Amino acid sequence: MKLDVYKLLSEDLSIRIKISPEFRKFIRERVTQKFTSLSNCSRKLGRSRFYLQNWFREKFRCDMSLAILSDICKRLDIPEEKLFDNIEYFSLKGGHKIIKFPRFIEINKEFVEGYSLYIGDGATSYSSHMVFTNSYHKLIIFFVEWFVKYFGAKKEFLLAYIDTKRKSQKDFRFLMNLGIPKNKIKFRIDPNYNKTLFRIICPVKIYKKLFHNLLPPVKELALNNNFLAKGYLQGIFAAEGHAYYNEKLFSRGVDIEMKNLSEIEFISKLLHSFNVLTSKIRSVKHKSGLMWKINIYGHEELQKVADLNIFGRHEQRQQILKNGIKTYRHFQNHRKTANLTLE
């Protein structure tokens, strides 16, 4: 399914646009025809006369809210499609970067997988930039290519930090080969780091606005389409899921733990749509704060999530899951008391 990005953003008052001078002149002529003057127009539309006057000046740089301009065009009987065809770029109030978004985004399995991957390992607060953090090379590569493909982002806008114990030219070259500018890759050295983390940052906040506007339609589509639901689960489990298999303790299973309770509830719904039985959602206290967790265990349920390729592009976790399943000798329903042995 194709989602109309311009239509989606036309409901957000913080999104501003610049239109072509010819179209601005066309709107001005329509205002004169319908309202005779800007004063009458401002009263009818409930907009500041001085704001409209400044916006219609040819040499005055004033990007108007897309939502406001869409409303004005509607009242002037100007088709919305004509407005969209004349958008030159998008921006935020006070922002210095101008962006041309793709008109449509294809909401397919790959897109949904990348979207949920970012929900798991990205900065999701409204005030932050797009920031994605992970240690697994394949997920870093996938995120960068996903961001460029679907959001129309440019790699020259990206910057990266490598959080590690010691500098490694191999890590530096990895990011350079990904297309991140050499002068925008920095090391952050700390002997206390347990592993190397790659932090990919796009310091253009309007991309985060688009990301948040996409959340309701993406989740609605995932709830009503098993193919998209599978992509959502693969992305979120690749980011935040955990597969464990302990031969000595006779334990194996899958769990996922997040700070956002509503996100865990949504994941649980998607799993249940595939008839995967999970534990009840429970709270877990950590130094970083309260987390919410669900577990999946028992041969039958683990086989279901393995068939879903639940860890998606995180092949290491998927292999741990497969190894754990192979060790079952007796297959029993996990809701019963199980006496399980290892081969």
C-alpha positions in Angstrom: 0.0 0.0 0.0 1.2 3.5 -0.8 0.8 6.2 1.9 0.5 9.8 0.8 3.2 11.6 2.8 2.0 15.1 1.9 -1.6 14.3 2.9 -0.4 12.9 6.2 1.7 16.0 7.0 -1.0 18.4 6.0 -2.6 17.8 9.4 0.5 18.8 11.3 0.6 22.5 12.1 4.3 22.5 12.8 5.2 21.4 9.2 6.0 24.4 6.9 6.4 24.5 3.2 7.7 26.7 0.4 5.7 26.8 -2.8 6.6 28.0 -6.2 6.3 31.8 -6.8 3.9 31.2 -9.7 1.5 29.3 -7.5 1.7 31.9 -4.7 0.8 34.5 -7.3 -2.1 32.3 -8.4 -3.4 32.1 -4.8 -3.2 35.8 -4.5 -5.3 36.3 -7.6 -7.9 33.8 -6.2 -8.0 35.8 -2.9 -8.7 39.0 -4.8 -11.4 37.3 -6.9 -13.2 35.8 -3.9 -12.6 38.3 -1.1 -11.7 41.5 -3.0 -9.0 42.3 -0.3 -6.6 40.7 2.1 -8.4 42.3 5.0 -11.6 40.6 4.1 -9.7 37.4 3.4 -8.0 37.5 6.8 -11.4 38.0 8.6 -13.0 35.1 6.7 -10.1 32.7 7.2 -9.4 33.8 10.8 -5.7 34.5 9.9 -3.5 37.6 10.6 -3.7 40.2 7.8 0.0 41.1 8.4 1.0 37.4 8.1 -0.8 37.0 4.8 0.6 40.3 3.5 4.2 39.2 4.3 3.7 35.8 2.8 2.5 37.3 -0.5 5.5 39.5 -0.9 7.7 38.1 -3.6 11.0 38.8 -1.9 9.9 37.9 1.6 11.1 34.5 2.8 8.2 33.2 4.8 7.4 29.5 4.7 3.7 28.9 5.6 2.3 26.1 7.6 1.1 23.3 5.3 -2.0 22.8 7.4 -2.9 26.5 7.1 -2.2 26.7 3.4 -4.2 23.6 2.8 -7.1 25.1 4.6 -6.8 28.4 2.6 -6.7 26.5 -0.7 -9.7 24.5 0.3 -11.7 27.7 1.0 -10.5 29.2 -2.4 -11.7 26.0 -4.2 -8.1 25.2 -5.2 -7.6 21.4 -5.5 -5.3 19.9 -2.8 -3.4 18.1 -5.6 -2.5 21.4 -7.2 -1.0 22.6 -3.9 1.0 19.4 -3.4 2.3 19.6 -7.0 3.8 23.1 -6.2 5.6 22.2 -3.0 9.3 23.0 -3.3 10.5 21.9 0.1 9.5 21.2 3.7 10.8 22.7 6.9 10.1 23.3 10.6 9.5 26.6 12.2 13.0 27.9 13.2 14.6 25.0 11.3 17.6 25.7 9.0 17.4 22.5 7.0 15.0 22.3 4.0 13.9 18.8 2.9 12.0 17.4 -0.1 10.1 14.4 1.1 9.0 11.6 -1.3 5.3 12.1 -2.2 4.5 8.5 -1.3 5.9 5.8 0.9 5.3 2.2 0.1 4.1 0.5 3.3 5.5 -2.9 2.7 7.1 -5.6 4.9 10.6 -4.1 4.6 9.3 -0.6 5.5 7.5 -1.9 8.6 10.5 -4.0 9.7 12.7 -0.9 9.5 10.2 1.2 11.3 9.8 -1.2 14.3 13.6 -1.7 14.3 13.9 2.0 15.0 11.2 1.9 17.7 13.4 -0.7 19.4 16.8 0.8 19.0 16.2 4.4 18.1 15.6 7.6 20.1 11.8 8.1 19.9 11.3 11.2 22.1 9.7 14.1 20.2 12.5 16.5 21.1 15.4 14.4 19.7 16.9 13.9 16.3 16.8 10.6 14.5 19.4 8.5 16.5 19.8 4.8 15.9 22.2 2.7 18.1 23.3 -0.9 17.6 26.4 -3.1 17.7 25.4 -5.5 14.9 26.7 -4.5 11.5 23.8 -6.0 9.5 21.3 -3.9 11.4 23.3 -0.7 11.0 23.5 -1.3 7.3 19.8 -2.1 7.0 18.8 1.0 9.0 20.9 3.4 7.0 19.7 2.0 3.6 16.1 1.9 4.9 16.3 5.6 6.0 17.6 6.7 2.7 15.2 4.6 0.6 11.9 5.5 2.4 12.5 8.9 4.0 14.5 10.3 1.1 17.3 11.1 3.5 20.8 12.0 2.2 23.8 10.3 3.6 25.8 13.5 3.7 23.4 14.7 6.4 24.4 11.7 8.6 27.0 11.7 11.3 28.1 8.8 13.5 29.8 8.0 16.8 31.7 4.8 17.6 31.5 4.1 21.3 34.3 1.7 22.1 37.2 0.7 24.3 39.8 1.5 21.7 40.0 3.0 18.2 39.6 0.6 15.3 40.2 1.5 11.7 38.1 -1.5 10.8 35.1 0.1 12.5 35.9 3.5 10.9 36.1 2.0 7.4 32.8 0.1 8.0 31.0 3.4 8.4 32.9 5.1 5.6 31.9 2.3 3.2 28.3 2.8 4.3 28.5 6.3 2.8 28.8 8.4 6.0 31.2 11.3 5.4 34.7 10.8 6.8 34.7 14.0 8.7 31.4 13.1 10.4 32.6 9.9 12.0 33.9 10.3 15.6 35.2 7.9 18.2 34.2 8.1 21.9 36.6 6.0 23.9 35.8 4.6 27.3 37.5 1.6 28.9 34.3 0.7 30.6 32.4 -0.1 27.3 31.6 -3.8 27.1 31.1 -3.8 23.4 31.4 -1.5 20.4 28.3 0.5 19.6 27.6 2.5 16.4 25.4 5.5 16.9 23.9 6.9 13.6 22.5 10.4 13.9 20.5 12.6 11.4 20.5 16.1 12.9 17.4 17.2 10.9 14.4 17.2 13.2 11.8 17.2 10.5 12.5 13.6 9.8 11.5 12.8 13.4 8.2 14.6 12.7 7.5 12.4 9.8 8.4 9.3 11.8 5.9 10.2 14.6 3.2 11.0 12.1 3.6 7.6 10.5 3.1 5.7 13.8 -0.7 5.4 13.8 -1.1 4.3 10.2 1.8 1.8 10.5 0.4 0.2 13.6 -3.1 0.0 12.2 -1.9 -1.6 9.0 0.2 -4.1 11.0 -2.7 -5.1 13.1 -4.8 -5.9 10.0 -2.2 -7.5 7.8 -0.3 -10.6 8.9 2.5 -10.0 6.3 3.1 -6.5 7.8 2.7 -7.9 11.3 5.5 -10.3 10.6 7.7 -7.5 9.5 6.9 -5.5 12.6 7.8 -8.4 14.9 11.0 -9.2 13.0 12.2 -5.5 13.4 11.3 -5.1 17.0 12.7 -8.5 18.1 15.9 -7.8 16.1 16.3 -4.7 18.2 15.0 -5.6 21.6 14.4 -9.4 21.6 16.5 -12.0 23.4 16.9 -15.7 22.7 18.4 -17.8 25.5 19.5 -21.4 25.6 21.3 -22.9 28.7 22.2 -26.5 28.4 23.1 -26.9 32.1 19.9 -25.3 33.4 17.7 -27.1 30.8 16.3 -23.7 29.9 15.5 -22.1 26.5 13.1 -19.3 25.4 12.6 -15.9 23.9 11.8 -12.7 25.7 11.4 -9.0 24.9 11.8 -6.2 27.4 11.0 -2.5 26.8 10.3 0.7 28.8 7.1 1.5 26.9 4.2 -0.6 28.2 1.9 0.2 25.3 4.6 -1.0 22.9 4.8 -4.3 24.8 1.0 -4.6 24.7 1.0 -4.0 21.0 3.7 -6.7 20.4 1.7 -9.1 22.5 -1.3 -8.5 20.3 0.7 -9.2 17.1 2.1 -12.4 18.6 -1.4 -13.6 19.6 -2.6 -12.9 16.0 -0.2 -15.7 15.0 -1.5 -17.9 17.8 1.7 -17.6 19.8 1.1 -18.0 23.5 3.1 -15.7 25.8 3.5 -15.1 29.5 1.6 -12.3 31.1 3.2 -8.9 30.8 5.2 -8.2 34.0 7.3 -5.4 35.3 11.1 -5.7 35.9 13.1 -3.1 37.8 16.5 -2.1 36.5 18.9 0.7 37.4 17.8 2.5 34.3 14.1 2.4 35.4 11.0 0.2 35.2 10.8 -2.2 32.2 8.0 -4.4 30.9 8.6 -7.9 29.7 6.9 -10.9 28.1 8.4 -14.4 27.7 7.8 -17.2 25.1 8.7 -20.7 26.1 7.7 -24.3 25.4 8.6 -26.3 22.2 5.4 -25.6 20.3 5.5 -21.8 20.9 9.2 -21.5 20.2 8.7 -23.4 16.9 6.0 -20.9 16.0 8.3 -17.9 16.5 11.1 -19.7 14.7 8.9 -20.2 11.7 8.1 -16.5 11.8 11.9 -15.9 11.7 11.2 -13.7 14.7 14.6 -12.1 14.9 14.6 -11.1 11.2 18.0 -9.8 10.2 19.7 -10.6 13.5 20.9 -14.0 12.4 22.9 -14.7 15.6 19.8 -14.6 17.8 17.8 -16.6 15.3 20.5 -19.3 15.5 20.4 -19.4 19.3 16.6 -20.0 19.0 17.1 -22.8 16.5 19.7 -24.5 18.7 17.5 -24.4 21.7 14.6 -26.0 19.8 16.8 -28.8 18.6 17.5 -29.9 22.1 13.9 -31.0 22.9 13.4 -34.7 23.2 9.8 -34.6 24.5 7.4 -32.0 23.0 4.9 -30.9 25.6 2.5 -27.9 25.9 4.3 -25.3 27.9 1.3 -24.7 30.0 1.7 -28.1 31.6 4.4 -29.2 34.0 7.2 -30.3 31.8 10.0 -32.8 32.6 12.3 -32.0 29.7 15.7 -33.6 29.0 18.5 -32.7 26.7 19.9 -35.0 24.0 
